[in-house]
Amino acid sequence: MTVTAVVGANWGDEGKGKITDVMAAEAKYVVRYQGGSNAGHTIINSLGKFALRMLPSGVFHPDVVNVIGPGAAIDMDVVLQELNSLSERGVPRPQLRISERAQVVLPVHRLFDALNEERLGARSFGSTKRGIAPFYADKYAKLGIQIADLFDKTRLQDRLEQLLENKNILLRHLYGQSPINAEEWLSALQEQAEVLMPYLDDTTVLLNKAYRSGEGILLEGQLGALRDPDHGIYPFTTSSSTLAGFASVGAGLPPYAIEKVVAVTKAYSSCVGAGPFVVELGDEEGDELRRRGGDAGEFGVVTGRPRRVGWFDTVATRYGCKIQGATSVALTNLDVLGYLDEIPVCVGYETDQGVIDDFPITSKLSSAKPIYKLLPGWKCDISQASTMEELPGAARNYVEFIESEIGVVITTLSIGPGREQVIER
């Protein structure tokens, strides 16, 4: 295996966790390179169903080294909770390496995330309130705290006081809250850091050695292309780049290292959070699709919120694959559609400027209407198929139609939640 990025082609929630878990069997390293505990990856194996928010999706493979890179937002509470949860459920302690250059999400980040969402009310962006936007705002304002800073008490106190200086003004005068004293946090932060110390490493050196040695590296993306702050449905985006182009930066590898980009997309559309969603179903059709979706219906891993659902959107997915630089596609949840007589697929948008098939800027999405093509359904359970040839003709035609519309070869089909329910074409 070469260096491969596994990324989302849509709004997130595409099934990247399962695909990464399956591909990790052939890898030596699995790397989280951006984002934090604001989105989850669901994995089902012989030990049960697991929802990961911070740990890479290779933690169920004992021989895999799991890396959290310098581009990620380290929520130490969640890292420790997940490690303890895995141990309690009988999962062997994973090999974990955390970049000493990665920055930490602080309680004040989560506080400001919640306060800001409450202040915005109906104008909110659908934040998970895990502190991600305030974290990245501080990172790029050069106010962030690197995890290595936690072991130098004097430096840590200086950094915290600088970070809290303007926040305390906002807490007092905008939100009517009590100011925060840096001294209150020092001991707790250093105690957590001591527990995580055995996992800290110069992961850039580690991964570059692995790359030069030809070892298999999987770079695991969080959320999807349409949540990217530069190319997505801004401002209804996350606060770090969700694209494969950022994977080398967030992991610490040279840009030419990435040879394969696997874009993951569902056989229908889903998303959690606010923002324009052209194919959204808001009636009984949507309720039925949501109820049938995935292992336990379409509900957010982190928030538990019902996911917004709709039919497959070739306009959005073609765009997502393009900006991800996809070399192949993994199509998930194909089995979910087995109850339908006919399956609508969005092949264009009707807009004020006419019919388009290129994904437009956010301001033009709110008035766009989907144009559907109806494809025949297969009306049967396909979850036990092991080859493409075992699928009904209508299911094969559905896959081939999507492939022709998005312009990228579909090499992997997921036909159920289990590891073994995968067809490689």
C-alpha positions, -999 to +999 in steps of 0.1 A: +000+000+000+012+035-008+001+067+010-037+069+006-061+095+017-096+085+027-119+115+025-155+125+023-171+136-010-201+153+005-213+169+038-197+143+061-213+112+075-204+092+043-190+061+061-153+070+061-148+052+094-158+018+081-138+022+049-107+033+068-112+003+092-114-021+063-084-006+045-063-005+077-059-042+075-033-036+048-017-005+064+009+001+090-002+036+099-036+054+102-034+091+106-060+117+117-047+150+101-074+176+109-105+183+129-113+172+165-140+156+185-168+174+166-176+145+142-176+107+148-167+076+128-188+045+134-171+011+132-187-023+137-167-054+143-168-087+163-165-068+196-195-046+189-204-011+176-180+018+183-182+055+178-148+072+176-144+110+178-107+115+183-089+082+179-080+071+143-101+043+128-072+019+128-073+013+166-090-021+162-060-035+143-032-044+169-004-040+143-014-006+131+002+025+145-025+052+150-013+088+147-030+121+156-011+146+135-002+183+141-031+195+121-057+180+145-075+196+174-066+175+205-094+172+229-075+155+258-107+146+276-121+127+247-088+109+239-086+096+274-123+087+275-120+067+243-089+049+254-106+039+286-138+029+268-119+006+244-101-011+272-133-016+292-149-033+261-120-057+256-102-039+228-064-044+232-046-011+240-039+004+206-006+017+194-011+055+195+012+084+187+002+120+192+021+149+176+039+170+202+032+199+179-006+194+179-026+220+198-052+213+225-088+222+227-094+240+260-125+243+282-128+280+271-131+269+235-161+247+243-175+275+264-173+301+237-186+277+211-218+271+232-222+308+241-219+319+205-244+294+192-268+305+219-263+342+210-268+335+173-301+316+178-318+310+145-287+323+127-265+296+142-243+274+121-253+240+136-221+237+157-216+205+177-203+228+205-170+209+208-150+241+206-136+236+171-142+271+156-128+289+187-099+265+187-089+271+151-095+309+155-070+309+183-046+287+164-044+311+135-043+341+158-012+325+173-028+321+207-030+283+207-014+260+232+007+232+217+006+199+237+043+202+244+036+236+261+018+217+289+050+204+304+065+238+310+045+255+338+059+290+333+054+289+296+020+274+299+008+301+323+021+328+301+004+313+270-029+309+289-029+344+302-023+358+267-051+336+253-075+346+281-068+383+280-094+393+253-117+363+261-123+376+297-133+409+283-159+392+261-170+369+289-177+399+312-191+425+288-208+404+260-219+373+277-222+384+314-200+356+326-173+355+353-137+359+340-114+329+340-081+327+360-053+309+342-042+295+376-074+275+378-065+253+348-028+247+353-029+216+375-057+199+356-041+205+322-007+192+334-022+162+350-039+152+317-007+158+298+012+135+321-012+107+313-008+113+276+030+117+277+038+081+268+019+086+235+036+119+225+061+117+196+076+137+168+051+122+144+065+141+114+098+123+118+079+090+124+058+093+093+085+105+070+107+075+079+077+052+073+071+069+039+107+065+028+106+029+039+075+022+017+052+013+046+015+017+040+000+049+054-037+058+055-046+095+060-081+096+075-102+128+068-130+141+089-163+155+076-165+160+038-156+182+008-187+204+012-177+213+047-144+227+036-140+264+046-126+274+012-145+251-012-176+241+007-209+257+016-194+285+035-202+297+062-219+264+070-185+246+071-160+233+096-129+253+106-101+231+091-096+219+056-114+187+049-096+181+016-070+155+007-048+184-004-044+194+033-037+158+044+001+162+037+002+194+058-019+181+087+000+148+088+035+162+081+043+144+049+055+159+016+026+168-008+039+144-035+036+115-010-001+110-015-007+086-045-043+076-040-073+095-029-104+074-020-135+096-019-163+081+002-200+088-006-233+072+003-257+057-022-280+085-011-273+118+006-272+127+043-258+155+065-258+168+100-258+205+106-271+237+090-267+250+054-282+245+020-290+209+011-307+208-024-319+172-023-333+172+012-364+152+018-387+167+045-417+144+043-426+107+049-400+097+022-373+114+043-385+098+075-385+063+059-350+067+044-336+081+077-351+052+097-337+026+073-303+042+069-272+026+083-271+002+113-294+022+135-308+049+113-294+083+102-285+100+135-253+120+142-225+100+160-215+129+182-248+149+186-274+122+182-293+147+159-314+132+131-295+135+099-311+154+070-314+130+041-321+130+004-315+112-028-281+108-044-268+142-057-245+137-087-239+175-089-226+178-054-207+145-055-190+152-088-178+185-074-167+169-041-147+142-060-131+169-082-119+191-053-107+161-034-087+149-064-104+115-061-086+086-078-114+062-068-147+062-050-161+040-022-199+038-023-215+030+010-250+020+023-261+006-011-281-020+007-303+006+024-321+014-010-334-022-014-369-012-003-376+011-033-395+004-065-378+034-082-348+054-070-345+091-078-311+105-086-304+142-088-287+150-122-289+188-122-302+219-105-329+242-117-318+278-108-328+313-116-301+313-142-314+281-158-305+244-154-269+237-142-249+206-135-219+223-119-221+229-081-226+266-075-216+291-048-236+290-015-257+320-023-272+303-054-279+270-036-308+283-015-331+287-045-318+257-065-343+228-071-332+192-079-338+176-112-343+139-109-338+109-131-357+078-120-338+045-119-355+011-113-350-004-078-340-040-070-365-047-042-344-073-024-318-077+003-283-075-012-263-075+021-250-111+016-235-105-018-198-110-021-192-101-057-205-075-082-220-104-102-241-115-073-259-082-072-292-078-090-290-061-124-308-030-112-283-026-084-254-030-108-270-005-132-274+020-103-238+018-094-227+022-131-250+052-136-236+070-106-201+061-117-207+076-152-222+108-137-195+116-112-167+106-136-146+086-111-144+048-109-163+032-080-139+005-067-155-004-033-192-011-024-204-013+012-236-033+015-240-034+052-224-022+085-201-051+091-164-053+080-171-083+058-199-066+039-177-050+013-174-057-024-142-048-042-147-043-079 
